[in-house]
Amino acid sequence: MDIPFFQQFLMISSPMTIGILILFLILLGFVFYLQRQKTSFGTLVITGTILGAVLGFAVQIIAGFPNDPMKVVYIKESTKWFSLIGGGFIDLIRMLVIPLVFISIVHVILNMSQGANLKKLVSSTAAVALIMVAIAAIVGLVLGSVTHLGAGMNAEAGASKMREVKPVVDMLRALIPNNPVNAMATTNVIAVVVFGVIVGDVARLIKQTGTDSLAMVTKLFNELHLVISWVADFVIGLMPYGVLALLASTLAQKGFQAIADMGLFIILIYVGVAIMLVVQSLLLMMFGVSPIMYFRKAKAVLLLAFTSRSSMGVLPATVSALTGKLGVNPATANTVASFGTTAGMQGCAGVFPALCIVYISNVAGVPLDMTMYVMSVIVIALGSLGIAGIPGTATMAASVSLSGTGLGAYFGMISPVLAVDPIVDMGRTMLNVSGSMTNAIVVDKLMGTFDKDAYNDAALINNDKKETVEA
């Protein structure tokens, strides 16, 4: 139908588009049917993931695996409609991030026991996060070097634009909320956390000194926390539908030729993710907790991270799982998980920039020696501060790391990597979120507030109702 109303406004101009959308609605209906049959939440999320993958591959098969899928009318139109469900779900869950972080931080501090140590919580969070991202950087550098990633390639500088790189001092200063309202508007989560900690700690100090009981303030934040937790529970309940649409859209939009061209890079990203998941498991074992129980309870959140590609968007579900299933104290869960959306991301700001450094060095013929490796780990670890946990910001991490190691002039050569960014971003984001969750467990163990009985309670595996309310 060559009519602007159908092509540009309605975006349903092909019979094939109608057929794909009908199939999409049938799959959503099937998930709804399973939900009405009281199917467990984890099973629903896995089902949505599988159905989304099947639909995405089916669209590619129908189109004959085009090199540029978005030039195929019915792929462009159908994925636009997929975004109503997938993108809409992410919009809803990101809507919760700032109010949930601020209210939860103040709420948990106001209700903390008198002997709680906020200073130890903050320092432990930063130390564990930066150590783990440094390990992730080493994993990426080793994998890239062993496989000679980029060697023999003569990549021309593409149109990729390097992000503006700020000095590390400016990045650290940006975490201090000079304007809390602006920090909330720009989704500067760490600044919001800092503001919330200051407000909550001062209010707690007032209560402890007997200056004022702050009964109304405490009651207000208790009730606000109850409301925002119920809203979060409702939105998280939509996850199976969101992951179906998100994964279908990602797979349908990416050409298989682009994937084949950067096959080694994609493989190394996922090998790096697998290695870091093993490292996280070993870390949990070192602190006396079962990694098997962790993955059983975290699988729904990790699948959401994989399909949504947004560490920040997954934050409400992350905190919910930590407090409701994994026995982590609410103060630790909110602080560490919020910190993990912006700093110390093991995937986007660890493995990925390390592989980019090796790739660009080999393509540009820049020698990689021990000095370069050590400098890369330091730059990557420090550069992981201030990277926002939303889709695409790994490019900023790559910009910082390449600039810090003297490779900034070659940034344009990263174009082939960015062409497959959505494919690698799924694994990166899952690793980011898993890193935040395992870090939270370790920090809570260090704080002495970890509930090991709740962690080991298998009955909580399918505890997906009002998890965020408990505080």
C-alpha positions as CSV (number, residue, x, y, z in Angstrom):
1,M,0.0,0.0,0.0
2,D,1.8,3.1,-1.3
3,I,-0.1,5.5,0.9
4,P,1.7,7.7,3.5
5,F,-1.0,6.9,6.1
6,F,-0.1,3.2,6.0
7,Q,3.6,3.5,5.4
8,Q,4.6,6.4,7.7
9,F,1.8,6.8,10.2
10,L,0.3,3.4,10.8
11,M,3.4,1.5,9.7
12,I,1.4,-1.4,8.4
13,S,1.7,-1.3,4.6
14,S,2.5,-5.0,3.8
15,P,0.4,-8.1,4.2
16,M,3.6,-9.8,5.6
17,T,3.6,-7.1,8.4
18,I,0.1,-8.1,9.3
19,G,1.0,-11.8,9.4
20,I,4.0,-11.2,11.6
21,L,2.0,-9.0,14.0
22,I,-0.8,-11.6,14.2
23,L,1.9,-14.2,15.1
24,F,3.3,-11.8,17.7
25,L,-0.1,-11.4,19.3
26,I,-0.7,-15.1,19.3
27,L,2.6,-15.6,21.2
28,L,1.8,-12.9,23.7
29,G,-1.6,-14.5,24.2
30,F,0.1,-17.8,24.9
31,V,2.2,-16.2,27.6
32,F,-0.9,-14.7,29.1
33,Y,-2.6,-18.1,29.0
34,L,0.3,-19.6,30.9
35,Q,0.2,-16.8,33.4
36,R,-3.5,-17.4,34.0
37,Q,-2.6,-21.1,34.6
38,K,-0.4,-20.0,37.6
39,T,2.8,-20.9,35.8
40,S,5.8,-19.9,37.9
41,F,7.3,-16.5,37.1
42,G,10.8,-17.9,36.2
43,T,9.2,-20.3,33.7
44,L,7.2,-17.5,32.1
45,V,10.3,-15.4,31.6
46,I,12.2,-18.4,30.0
47,T,9.2,-19.1,27.8
48,G,9.0,-15.5,26.7
49,T,12.7,-15.5,25.9
50,I,12.5,-18.7,23.8
51,L,9.4,-17.5,22.0
52,G,11.1,-14.1,21.3
53,A,14.1,-15.9,19.8
54,V,11.9,-18.1,17.6
55,L,10.0,-15.1,16.3
56,G,13.1,-13.1,15.6
57,F,14.7,-16.0,13.7
58,A,11.5,-16.7,11.9
59,V,11.3,-13.1,10.6
60,Q,14.9,-13.4,9.4
61,I,14.1,-16.7,7.6
62,I,11.0,-15.2,5.9
63,A,13.1,-12.3,4.7
64,G,15.9,-14.6,3.4
65,F,18.6,-13.4,5.8
66,P,19.0,-9.9,4.3
67,N,22.3,-8.0,4.8
68,D,20.4,-4.9,5.9
69,P,17.1,-6.1,7.5
70,M,15.9,-2.6,8.2
71,K,15.5,-2.0,4.5
72,V,12.9,-4.8,4.3
73,V,9.6,-3.0,4.8
74,Y,7.8,-5.6,6.9
75,I,10.8,-6.1,9.2
76,K,11.0,-2.3,9.8
77,E,7.3,-2.1,10.4
78,S,6.8,-5.2,12.6
79,T,9.8,-4.4,14.8
80,K,8.4,-0.9,15.3
81,W,5.3,-2.4,16.7
82,F,7.4,-4.9,18.7
83,S,8.9,-1.8,20.4
84,L,5.5,-0.8,21.7
85,I,5.6,-3.8,24.0
86,G,9.4,-4.2,24.5
87,G,10.3,-0.5,24.6
88,G,7.2,0.3,26.5
89,F,8.1,-2.2,29.2
90,I,11.6,-0.7,29.5
91,D,10.1,2.8,29.7
92,L,7.9,1.6,32.6
93,I,10.6,0.0,34.5
94,R,13.0,2.9,34.0
95,M,10.2,5.2,35.2
96,L,10.7,3.5,38.6
97,V,14.5,3.8,38.9
98,I,14.9,7.3,40.4
99,P,11.9,7.3,42.9
100,L,12.7,3.7,43.9
101,V,16.4,4.4,44.5
102,F,15.9,7.6,46.5
103,I,12.9,6.4,48.5
104,S,14.5,3.0,49.2
105,I,17.9,4.5,50.3
106,V,16.3,7.0,52.7
107,H,13.8,4.4,53.9
108,V,16.4,1.7,54.7
109,I,18.8,4.1,56.5
110,L,15.9,5.5,58.6
111,N,15.1,2.0,59.7
112,M,18.7,0.7,60.1
113,S,19.8,-0.6,63.5
114,Q,21.9,1.7,65.6
115,G,25.1,-0.2,65.1
116,A,25.0,-0.2,61.3
117,N,28.1,1.1,59.6
118,L,27.4,3.2,56.5
119,K,31.1,4.1,55.9
120,K,32.0,0.4,55.7
121,L,29.1,-0.3,53.4
122,V,30.2,2.4,50.9
123,S,33.9,1.6,51.0
124,S,33.3,-2.2,50.6
125,T,31.0,-1.5,47.7
126,A,33.6,0.5,45.8
127,A,36.4,-1.8,46.6
128,V,34.7,-5.0,45.5
129,A,33.3,-3.4,42.4
130,L,36.6,-2.0,41.2
131,I,38.5,-5.3,41.9
132,M,36.0,-7.3,39.9
133,V,36.0,-4.9,36.9
134,A,39.8,-5.1,36.9
135,I,39.6,-8.9,36.8
136,A,37.1,-8.5,33.9
137,A,39.6,-6.3,32.1
138,I,42.3,-8.8,32.5
139,V,40.1,-11.6,31.1
140,G,39.3,-9.4,28.1
141,L,42.9,-8.5,27.4
142,V,44.1,-12.2,27.7
143,L,41.3,-13.5,25.4
144,G,42.0,-10.8,22.8
145,S,45.8,-11.3,22.9
146,V,45.7,-15.2,22.8
147,T,43.4,-15.2,19.8
148,H,45.2,-12.2,18.1
149,L,41.9,-10.4,17.8
150,G,42.0,-7.9,14.8
151,A,45.4,-9.2,13.5
152,G,45.6,-9.2,9.7
153,M,42.6,-6.9,9.3
154,N,42.9,-3.6,7.5
155,A,39.9,-1.9,8.8
156,E,39.3,1.6,7.5
157,A,38.2,4.3,9.8
158,G,34.5,4.4,9.7
159,A,31.9,7.1,10.6
160,S,31.8,6.1,14.3
161,K,32.1,9.2,16.4
162,M,34.1,9.0,19.6
163,R,32.3,10.1,22.7
164,E,33.6,13.1,24.6
165,V,36.2,11.9,27.1
166,K,36.4,13.7,30.4
167,P,39.3,13.5,32.9
168,V,38.8,11.0,35.7
169,V,38.6,13.9,38.2
170,D,35.7,15.4,36.4
171,M,34.0,12.0,36.2
172,L,34.3,11.6,39.9
173,R,33.1,15.1,40.6
174,A,30.0,14.4,38.4
175,L,29.0,11.8,41.0
176,I,28.6,14.5,43.6
177,P,25.1,16.0,43.3
178,N,25.5,19.7,43.0
179,N,21.8,19.7,41.9
180,P,19.8,16.8,43.1
181,V,16.8,17.6,40.9
182,N,19.0,17.7,37.8
183,A,20.6,14.4,38.9
184,M,17.2,12.9,39.0
185,A,16.2,14.4,35.7
186,T,19.3,13.1,34.0
187,T,19.2,9.7,35.7
188,N,22.5,10.1,37.4
189,V,21.9,7.2,39.8
190,I,25.1,7.5,41.8
191,A,24.4,11.2,42.5
192,V,20.9,10.2,43.6
193,V,22.4,7.5,45.9
194,V,24.8,10.0,47.4
195,F,22.0,12.5,48.0
196,G,19.8,9.8,49.5
197,V,22.6,8.6,51.8
198,I,23.2,12.1,53.0
199,V,19.6,12.9,53.7
200,G,18.9,9.5,55.3
201,D,22.1,9.5,57.4
202,V,21.4,13.0,58.7
203,A,17.8,12.1,59.5
204,R,19.0,9.0,61.3
205,L,21.5,11.0,63.3
206,I,18.7,13.4,64.4
207,K,16.7,10.4,65.6
208,Q,19.7,8.9,67.5
209,T,20.7,12.1,69.2
210,G,17.1,12.6,70.5
211,T,16.8,16.0,68.8
212,D,13.5,14.9,67.2
213,S,11.9,11.5,66.7
214,L,11.0,12.4,63.1
215,A,7.9,10.2,63.4
216,M,6.2,11.9,60.5
217,V,9.2,11.7,58.2
218,T,9.8,8.1,59.0
219,K,6.1,7.2,58.5
220,L,6.1,9.2,55.1
221,F,9.1,7.2,53.7
222,N,7.8,3.9,55.0
223,E,4.5,4.5,53.2
224,L,6.2,5.9,50.1
225,H,8.4,2.8,50.0
226,L,5.3,0.5,50.3
227,V,3.6,2.2,47.4
228,I,6.6,2.3,45.1
229,S,7.4,-1.3,45.9
230,W,3.9,-2.4,44.9
231,V,4.2,-0.4,41.7
232,A,7.5,-2.1,41.0
233,D,6.0,-5.5,41.6
234,F,3.3,-4.7,39.0
235,V,5.7,-3.6,36.4
236,I,8.1,-6.5,37.0
237,G,5.2,-8.8,36.5
238,L,5.1,-7.7,32.8
239,M,8.6,-9.0,32.2
240,P,7.7,-12.1,30.2
241,Y,5.9,-10.0,27.6
242,G,8.7,-7.5,27.5
243,V,11.5,-10.0,27.0
244,L,9.6,-11.7,24.2
245,A,9.2,-8.4,22.2
246,L,12.8,-7.2,23.0
247,L,14.5,-10.4,21.9
248,A,12.4,-10.8,18.8
249,S,13.1,-7.2,17.7
250,T,16.9,-7.5,18.3
251,L,17.3,-10.7,16.3
252,A,15.0,-9.6,13.5
253,Q,16.9,-6.3,13.0
254,K,20.4,-7.6,12.8
255,G,21.8,-9.0,9.6
256,F,23.6,-12.3,9.8
257,Q,26.4,-11.0,7.5
258,A,27.3,-8.4,10.0
259,I,27.4,-11.1,12.7
260,A,29.6,-13.3,10.5
261,D,32.1,-10.5,9.8
262,M,32.7,-9.9,13.5
263,G,32.2,-13.5,14.6
264,L,35.4,-13.8,16.6
265,F,34.7,-10.6,18.6
266,I,31.2,-11.8,19.4
267,I,32.5,-15.3,20.4
268,L,35.2,-13.7,22.7
269,I,32.6,-11.4,24.4
270,Y,30.5,-14.4,25.3
271,V,33.5,-16.5,26.3
272,G,34.6,-13.6,28.5
273,V,31.1,-13.4,30.0
274,A,31.2,-17.2,30.7
275,I,34.6,-16.9,32.4
276,M,33.5,-14.0,34.5
277,L,30.4,-15.9,35.6
278,V,32.7,-18.7,36.7
279,V,34.9,-16.1,38.6
280,Q,31.7,-14.8,40.3
281,S,30.8,-18.4,41.2
282,L,34.3,-18.9,42.7
283,L,33.9,-15.6,44.6
284,L,30.6,-16.7,46.1
285,M,32.2,-20.1,47.1
286,M,35.0,-18.2,48.8
287,F,32.4,-16.5,50.9
288,G,30.7,-19.7,51.8
289,V,27.5,-19.5,49.6
290,S,26.3,-21.8,46.8
291,P,26.6,-20.4,43.3
292,I,24.1,-23.0,42.1
293,M,21.4,-21.5,44.4
294,Y,22.4,-18.0,43.2
295,F,21.8,-18.8,39.5
296,R,18.6,-20.6,40.3
297,K,17.2,-17.5,42.0
298,A,18.8,-14.9,39.7
299,K,17.8,-16.5,36.4
300,A,14.7,-14.4,35.7
301,V,16.6,-11.1,36.4
302,L,19.6,-12.2,34.2
303,L,17.2,-13.1,31.4
304,L,15.6,-9.7,31.6
305,A,19.1,-8.1,31.6
306,F,20.0,-10.2,28.5
307,T,16.9,-9.2,26.5
308,S,16.5,-5.6,27.7
309,R,20.2,-4.6,27.4
310,S,19.7,-2.1,30.3
311,S,21.4,-2.4,33.6
312,M,19.5,0.6,34.9
313,G,16.2,-0.7,33.6
314,V,16.7,-4.0,35.4
315,L,17.5,-2.2,38.7
316,P,14.1,-2.6,40.4
317,A,14.1,-6.4,39.6
318,T,17.7,-6.7,40.8
319,V,16.9,-5.2,44.2
320,S,13.7,-7.2,44.4
321,A,15.6,-10.5,43.8
322,L,18.4,-9.6,46.2
323,T,16.1,-8.7,49.1
324,G,13.3,-11.2,48.4
325,K,15.2,-14.3,47.4
326,L,18.9,-14.0,48.1
327,G,18.9,-12.9,51.7
328,V,20.7,-9.6,51.1
329,N,20.0,-6.7,53.6
330,P,17.9,-3.9,51.9
331,A,20.5,-1.3,52.7
332,T,23.2,-3.3,51.0
333,A,21.0,-4.3,48.1
334,N,19.9,-0.8,47.3
335,T,23.4,0.7,47.6
336,V,25.4,-1.9,45.7
337,A,22.8,-2.5,43.0
338,S,22.4,1.2,42.4
339,F,26.2,1.7,42.3
340,G,26.4,-1.1,39.8
341,T,24.2,0.7,37.2
342,T,26.9,3.4,36.8
343,A,30.2,2.1,38.1
344,G,32.2,-1.2,38.0
345,M,30.1,-2.8,35.2
346,Q,32.1,-6.0,34.4
347,G,30.7,-6.4,30.9
348,C,30.3,-2.9,29.4
349,A,33.2,-1.3,31.3
350,G,35.4,-4.4,31.8
351,V,35.6,-7.2,29.2
352,F,34.3,-5.1,26.2
353,P,36.8,-2.1,26.4
354,A,39.6,-4.6,27.0
355,L,38.8,-6.5,23.8
356,C,38.4,-3.1,21.9
357,I,41.9,-2.1,23.0
358,V,43.4,-5.4,21.7
359,Y,41.4,-5.2,18.5
360,I,42.3,-1.6,17.7
361,S,46.0,-2.2,18.6
362,N,46.2,-5.2,16.3
363,V,44.4,-3.5,13.4
364,A,46.5,-0.3,13.8
365,G,49.7,-2.1,14.3
366,V,50.3,-0.7,17.8
367,P,52.5,-3.1,19.8
368,L,51.0,-4.6,23.0
369,D,53.6,-4.9,25.8
370,M,53.4,-5.4,29.6
371,T,53.3,-1.6,30.1
372,M,50.3,-1.3,27.8
373,Y,48.5,-4.2,29.6
374,V,49.0,-2.7,33.1
375,M,48.0,0.8,31.9
376,S,44.9,-0.7,30.2
377,V,43.7,-2.4,33.4
378,I,44.2,0.8,35.4
379,V,42.4,3.0,32.8
380,I,39.5,0.5,32.4
381,A,39.0,0.2,36.1
382,L,39.0,3.9,36.7
383,G,37.0,4.6,33.5
384,S,34.3,2.3,34.7
385,L,33.2,5.1,37.1
386,G,30.4,7.2,35.7
387,I,29.3,4.9,32.8
388,A,25.5,5.0,32.8
389,G,23.8,1.6,32.7
390,I,21.6,2.1,29.6
391,P,21.8,0.5,26.1
392,G,24.8,1.7,24.0
393,T,26.9,3.4,26.7
394,A,29.6,0.7,26.4
395,T,30.7,3.0,23.5
396,M,31.6,5.6,26.2
397,A,33.6,3.0,28.1
398,A,35.5,2.2,24.9
399,S,36.1,5.9,24.2
400,V,37.5,6.4,27.7
401,S,39.7,3.3,27.6
402,L,41.1,3.9,24.0
403,S,41.8,7.6,24.9
404,G,43.4,6.7,28.2
405,T,45.8,4.2,26.5
406,G,46.7,6.6,23.6
407,L,44.6,4.9,21.0
408,G,41.9,7.5,20.7
409,A,43.0,8.6,17.2
410,Y,42.1,5.1,15.9
411,F,38.5,5.1,17.3
412,G,37.0,5.2,13.9
413,M,38.3,1.7,13.3
414,I,35.9,0.3,15.8
415,S,33.0,0.7,13.4
416,P,32.7,-3.0,12.6
417,V,32.4,-3.8,16.3
418,L,29.6,-1.2,16.8
419,A,27.7,-2.7,13.9
420,V,27.0,-5.8,16.0
421,D,26.7,-3.9,19.3
422,P,23.1,-5.1,20.1
423,I,24.3,-8.7,19.8
424,V,27.3,-8.3,22.2
425,D,25.3,-5.9,24.4
426,M,23.0,-8.6,25.5
427,G,25.8,-10.7,27.1
428,R,27.6,-7.6,28.4
429,T,24.5,-6.4,30.2
430,M,23.7,-9.8,31.7
431,L,27.2,-9.8,33.1
432,N,26.8,-6.3,34.5
433,V,23.7,-7.3,36.4
434,S,25.1,-10.6,37.6
435,G,28.2,-8.7,38.8
436,S,26.0,-6.2,40.8
437,M,24.1,-9.1,42.4
438,T,27.2,-11.2,43.4
439,N,29.0,-8.0,44.6
440,A,25.9,-7.3,46.8
441,I,26.1,-10.7,48.3
442,V,29.8,-10.4,49.0
443,V,29.5,-6.9,50.5
444,D,26.6,-8.1,52.7
445,K,28.8,-10.9,54.0
446,L,31.5,-8.4,54.8
447,M,28.9,-6.3,56.6
448,G,27.7,-9.2,58.6
449,T,24.1,-8.6,57.7
450,F,23.7,-11.5,55.2
451,D,20.8,-13.9,55.8
452,K,22.2,-17.3,54.7
453,D,19.1,-19.2,55.7
454,A,17.0,-17.1,53.3
455,Y,19.6,-17.5,50.6
456,N,19.5,-21.3,50.9
457,D,15.7,-21.5,51.2
458,A,14.6,-23.2,47.9
459,A,11.0,-22.2,48.6
460,L,12.0,-18.6,47.7
461,I,13.1,-19.5,44.2
462,N,9.6,-18.6,42.8
463,N,9.0,-15.8,45.4
464,D,8.1,-13.1,42.9
465,K,5.3,-11.4,44.8
466,K,6.0,-8.2,46.7
467,E,9.7,-8.9,47.1
468,T,10.7,-5.3,47.2
469,V,8.2,-4.5,49.9
470,E,10.2,-6.3,52.6
471,A,12.6,-3.9,54.3
